[in-house]
Structures are given as C-alpha cells and as structure tokens.
Amino acid sequence: MGVKNFFKNAFSDMKQNAKAQHEVDKAQFDAIKAESKATWEEAKMSPSQRQALMQKERDAQIAEARQREAEAQARIEFAKNSKKKD
C-alpha cells in the first residue's frame, strides 16, 4: 500500500465520518427544536389544562413505579424460592 492510497483511504473515511456526524447533529437539532416548541406550547396552556397535563404525567409515573415494584416483588419471590430448593 502506497502513501497515496493511504491518504486516499484516510480522507475517504474522514468524509464518511463527517457525513454521518452531520446526520446525527441534524437529528439532535431537530429533536431539540421540537422539544422547545412543545415547551412553548405547554407554557401557553391555560392553568386548568396545565393541571390536567401534570396530573396525567403523575398518574403515568405512579403506574410505572407500581409496575417496577411488582417486578421487584416477583424477583424477590423467585430468589426466595430458589434458596429453598438448594
């Protein structure tokens, strides 16, 4: 492999990496832009709408916590039953 081919391959790799990184940056920028717009729209909501949204989020968090607790209890029971068999 000559020096010419080495640099040709190196620059080709850098070009591909730059394109890929640009796509990542563009996607992240678009996501941040959408999140900012969502925050702005939420800020313009009436107090009753905002309260309803916050209650919905809290309900989802409670449901998730209860699901995690149930999974942990199942793991505890499995571990206890495994000990008894040994």
Sequence and secondary structure as in RCSB ss.txt:
>XXXX:A:sequence
MGVKNFFKNAFSDMKQNAKAQHEVDKAQFDAIKAESKATWEEAKMSPSQRQALMQKERDAQIAEARQREAEAQAR
IEFAKNSKKKD
>XXXX:A:secstr
  HHHHHHHHHHHHHHHHHHHHHHHHHHHHHHHHHHHHHHHHHTS HHHHHHHHHHHHHHHHHHHHHHHHHHHHH
HHHHHHHHHH 
